[in-house]
Structures are given as structure tokens and as C-alpha cells.
């Protein structure tokens, strides 16, 4: 091109660029699966193929916002690592030598292995799943099979944080509750990275900043959230709980706790027996009806469950048997007023200056007690007391895996909830609010099943395999105190193991500790790579053989995944799964709901495209296995499959009890 032509083209370009090309001829709606946020997405298709993914602006979770992971779901869907056919191992484990088989053979093989176990000893099946978001189905299937050996990924994720909240206040952060974003005036975030509830938090933080509320981020790393915070406090990893308890120390010293809230809505006034050396030292004092005792305003003993009663949170009581008892709050105050929780003592451990700890405590107190919110809405509390308005202390907190990924994560989260409770910021305007269907009772239920006498051949388990232990009587142990689960969850070694101990599964199974199993059945659980926190040892255990017999110590391994992950090479039977854009799913109220603070929320995934490979949704496969094995909940009285339309039918028709199913809506054939 000559200079004159280039000059003319510069001012009057001949090339026309369409800045808004039509990239799709069809748009379908579903729910993202690239993390556990479960945002609504619009999937654009052209000529039957997926072209790009964007957020759904009408979805209540993300309101059109999408993160980098969500937008890259197309890469996962078209991954060259996708499995394409059922596989049966023909070489040694780990060699990756398989032959392709048809689904009829794959299902028949699985039924053959599993039916023998169920008729002899259901405990010999260990069924463990990863972050599959369908644990209400998988856990129910395990219960129907009769094995106590079921768990999911939460044991090495953030379930210690969730369990801490459930035991403390019947809810927790993230899926269980969130700050009152519209009214809070001081927000503190602990250990949250951008991949946790990211899109809702981005939306909430933008609104919070526009309103002028203060945002303090406590995190060892100045992540994206911390970068937009008004203040970033760089804390030493694993010391968040000590920092929080130092804040509690300062609030107690300044008498900045909501005693009225504690007396009305918590067990702060319940009397605790003080009798060192006795079996019930440290337990609640109770009357003959088993109700907890409190000190009434006149100093007498009365039931702590008496509606409308006023009880002291400080004082000393003499029980009818002459022993001493004091309120819960008094024990808390005595412990955390100890100088070892003072900012000067805590600062060197946490890496936070004492003056910063003291200043943050002062800001919390000033906001909570100096900027109280009142909303003119009448309501009735649990005791039947009438209130003409709602009052709240506008300080809120949020935390996630950063605080839970430590051995002290359970207690760290409890410390954070204790701080919220002392301030009176639970379920009030401007504070932290429960999401539907929470709160649950605290302590929660149900209790785990799997004790001797609860497991029998050909019979469903006496209850759910996962739950909440409240006393030694609830442990899953035998008369000698020996664990009765393959992962040793709910035993003396790990009594509060709400989601099981998936990371202990393969080691214990290979060692036959506490007993040998026959079949390890896993879904979306890439244990050979990242889920057992010791890849080399895990791969060795998966291939270990008994020297006396030459047989594998774990006789059979069934694995389902959509991709050729590291664990595939170590399995005997591969059941190839679909991608999340090729199947039905539900975000279940029985499992991990997406409800909000103002009501419940339901969501489904629906197939965007049909699989172009010989693969099946794992949920469909599991339901078919349940029917072929004759599991009671998966067959009709005459033995026919109860859900002939597979998971799609299950979502709409299954009822755990009358009127209670996977979703709040979608009940019945229509």
C-alpha cells in the first residue's frame, strides 16, 4: 500500500468490523457447576455447539455477574480428557490398561459386585463422593444400601467451619447465612478468597462500598477482596481465633456486650455444675423434667425454658443437692478476661499490633452500641413476646475456608460466632442473618447411624450415615469402643466428624483398619491426586497387594468421573459421567440450598446439549443400580423401578417424607 493510500485508509478505513456479531442461534438457561456458588448462566449455542457462557441477569444468586471460572465452563465441557465409554481394567492397577465395554456389561458387573456385599455385609461397601452437589441423593442411596461407610469431600474442605456454626447457633456462614448487606455499617471478613461465593459477594461489596459502610478484611494475603477493603489486616495464618478472642476480651473489659439479647435468645443464663471430680462437672444443671436451670431475677432456681422469664447471666446458685453452679456467661467472662487474651499478649502470636486489636474492638463497640438500627415492623419472638419494632446492631461478619483450613478451624469458627452472639448481631437488622431453610436446632440433628445392630444384610441403614454427635452414646463404636466406620468418623478418634473423613478412607481400607472392605465406590473423588493430601502414598495403597494371596488389599474399585483423572488408572470399573451441561441436576433443600435471607430458593440444571459420547449422568446410573439391587426406596412394591425417568423423575417425584423432597417446588407429575 502506497503512502497516499495508507494515509487515506487511516482517516477513512475501508475495513468494517462488526463489534456485535451474532455468535449464537439459540440460548439456554441452566446452573453453573464450576464451583459451589451455583450461579445462573445463559449458554449460547450455534449449530448445536456451545459457543460461550454468560451470567443470567434474572437469577437471584448472581444477577448476571459471572466469574472467570464460570465463563470457562466451555473449556471443561470440551476437554480432551473427557471419558467416552465404560472401561474395565485388564492390566495392573496404575498401568491404565482397559478395554471398552458396553453399558449393559458395566451395570451388570457393578450389580454383581454390590449385590453380593449387600446380602452378606453392607459395611464392605465404602461409597465416597467428591464435590458432587448431589449428596442428598448419594447419602440416601448409601442408607438404602445399608452401609455406614459413606462420606463426601467436606471432611477436608470446610465442614469443620460449617459444623462449628451448626453446633453453636444452628447455621453458619455461606450457604447457611450472610450479612444484612443492605443495612450493616461495619463488615469484617475473615479468610475468604475470590472463589468462595464470589459473585454474590462482589455484588454485595459493591453495594456496601457505595453506601459508605466500612469493610475490614482479615487475611494473611491481600487478595482481591482485601484490595478494595477500607482496611486490610495481615494476620499470621491459623491465628484468627486468637485475634477474635482478644476482641472478645476487649469488649468484655469495656462492658460492651448485649446482656438483654443473651438473656432472651441464648443459653448464656443456663447454670453449669461446678463440681470438680464428679461425672457431671461442667454439664448443665437440670430439674426433674430434664429442663436446664437458671437463676431468676430474685435469685431463685427456675426452668430456662420458661417463656418470657428473665434470668441472670452472672451469679452463683446452690443446687438442691448443695453443689455450686454458675451461668454460662459467667464462665465465658472469667475465661476470656484472662490477661493471656489481652492485645499485648496476643499481638506477637497473630502478627497484629496491640493498638490495632484495641482499635478494631473499639470500632466494633462504637458501631454496635452507638449506631443501633430500628425498623418499625412488629414481630413475635420464640417465647411469645410481642415487639413493636426490630432492633439490630449493624456489625456483621463473614468467613470461609481460610479459617477452617487449620486444625483449630472448628474452634476458630466457634470463637467468631461467640463474638457475634455477645454483640447481639445474630438474625437482626444490620447483623448476620440466617438463610432459608436455616436456622436448625442448636445442637442440630440427626445423629449418625451405623452402630452394631443398625447394620444388617439386605436391610437399609437405621438412619443417615452422617450426622451430629452429642454424647458418647452417639458414637459409631462397638462395645469395646472400636470404630465401626472405615474412615473412623464418629469414633473416639474423630467424634465430631459431621461429613466423614474421606481423606482417611484409602489408607484405612488398604490396611483393613478397622476391618477389610470388598469394594470402594467413588464419584468425583480424585483421591490419587489431591484428596488424600499424600499422592505418592495414596497411589501405593491403591496398588498394594496381600503377599499371602497376591490379591489387591482393596479388592475392587468402581470409579465414576467425566474425565480421565489420575484416579481412573487405579480403578477396576469406570462408569463415565457427563459434563454438567449434559445432564439434569437439582440444588436441593435437602442438601446444599441456595435459599436467601428472605425465603427459600430452588434451582435445577438441565441438559444444554446431548452427550456426543457413550456416557451417562452418574445420578442416572446410581438410580438404576438402586433399582436393580432392589433398594426399597428405588423400586415400587411390585419391584419395578420407581423412577423410570432416572434423576429427572427423582427430582420431581421423590419425597423423603410427605411433602418433603429435593426441591421446595416441582412436586408431582405436573
C-alpha positions, 0 to 999 in steps of 0.5 A: 500500500502506497503512502497516499493510500495508507494515509487515506485508509487511516482517516477513512478505513475501508475495513468494517468490523462488526463489534456485535456479531451474532455468535449464537442461534439459540440460548439456554438457561441452566446452573453453573457447576464450576464451583459451589456458588451455583450461579445462573448462566445463559449458554449460547449455542450455534449449530448445536455447539456451545459457543460461550457462557454468560451470567443470567441477569434474572437469577437471584444468586448472581444477577448476571455477574459471572466469574472467570471460572464460570465463563470457562465452563466451555473449556471443561465441557470440551476437554480432551480428557473427557471419558467416552465409554465404560472401561474395565481394567485388564492390566495392573492397577496404575498401568491404565490398561482397559478395554471398552465395554458396553453399558449393559456389561458395566451395570451388570458387573457393578450389580454383581459386585454390590449385590453380593456385599449387600446380602452378606455385609453392607459395611464392605461397601465404602461409597465416597463422593467428591464435590458432587452437589448431589449428596442428598441423593448419594447419602440416601442411596448409601442408607438404602444400601445399608452401609455406614461407610459413606462420606463426601469431600467436606471432611477436608474442605470446610465442614469443620467451619460449617459444623462449628456454626451448626453446633453453636447457633444452628447455621453458619456462614455461606450457604447457611447465612450472610450479612444484612448487606443492605443495612450493616455499617461495619463488615469484617471478613475473615479468610475468604478468597475470590472463589468462595461465593464470589459473585454474590459477594462482589455484588454485595461489596459493591453495594456496601462500598457505595453506601459508605459502610466500612469493610475490614478484611482479615487475611494473611494475603491481600487478595482481591477482596482485601484490595478494595477493603477500607482496611486490610489486616495481615494476620499470621495464618491459623491465628484468627481465633486468637485475634477474635478472642482478644476482641472478645476480651476487649469488649468484655473489659469495656462492658460492651456486650448485649446482656438483654439479647443473651438473656432472651435468645441464648443459653448464656443464663443456663447454670453449669455444675461446678463440681470438680471430680464428679461425672457431671462437672461442667454439664448443665444443671437440670430439674426433674423434667430434664429442663436446664436451670437458671437463676431468676431475677430474685435469685431463685432456681427456675426452668430456662425454658420458661417463656418470657422469664428473665434470668441472670447471666452472672451469679452463683446458685446452690443446687438442691443437692448443695453443689455450686453452679454458675451461668454460662456467661459467667464462665465465658467472662472469667475465661476470656478476661484472662490477661493471656487474651489481652492485645499485648499478649496476643499481638506477637502470636497473630502478627497484629499490633496491640493498638490495632486489636484495641482499635478494631474492638473499639470500632466494633463497640462504637458501631454496635452500641452507638449506631443501633438500627430500628425498623418499625415492623412488629414481630413475635419472638420464640417465647411469645413476646410481642415487639413493636419494632426490630432492633439490630446492631449493624456489625456483621461478619463473614468467613470461609475456608481460610479459617477452617483450613487449620486444625483449630478451624472448628474452634476458630469458627466457634470463637467468631460466632461467640463474638457475634452472639455477645454483640447481639448481631445474630438474625437482626437488622444490620447483623448476620442473618440466617438463610432459608431453610436455616436456622436448625436446632442448636445442637442440630440433628440427626445423629449418625447411624451405623452402630452394631445392630443398625447394620444388617444384610439386605436391610437399609441403614437405621438412619443417615450415615452422617450426622451430629454427635452429642454424647458418647452414646452417639458414637459409631463404636462397638462395645469395646469402643472400636470404630465401626466406620472405615474412615473412623468418623464418629469414633473416639478418634474423630467424634465430631466428624459431621461429613466423614473423613474421606481423606482417611478412607484409602489408607484405612481400607488398604490396611483393613483398619478397622476391618477389610472392605470388598469394594470402594465406590467413588464419584468425583473423588480424585483421591490419587491426586489431591484428596488424600493430601499424600499422592505418592502414598495414596497411589501405593495403597491403591496398588498394594497387594496381600503377599499371602494371596497376591490379591489387591488389599482393596479388592475392587474399585468402581470409579465414576468421573467425566474425565480421565483423572489420575484416579481412573488408572487405579480403578477396576470399573469406570462408569463415565459421567457427563459434563454438567451441561449434559445432564439434569441436576437439582440444588436441593433443600435437602442438601446444599440450598441456595435459599436467601435471607428472605425465603427459600430458593430452588434451582435445577440444571438441565441438559444444554446439549446431548452427550456426543459420547457413550456416557451417562449422568452418574445420578442416572446410573446410581438410580438404576443400580438402586433399582436393580439391587432392589433398594426399597426406596428405588423400586415400587412394591411390585419391584419395578423401578420407581423412577423410570425417568432416572434423576429427572423423575427423582427430582420431581417425584421423590419425597423423603417424607410427605411433602418433603423432597429435593426441591421446595417446588416441582412436586408431582407429575405436573 
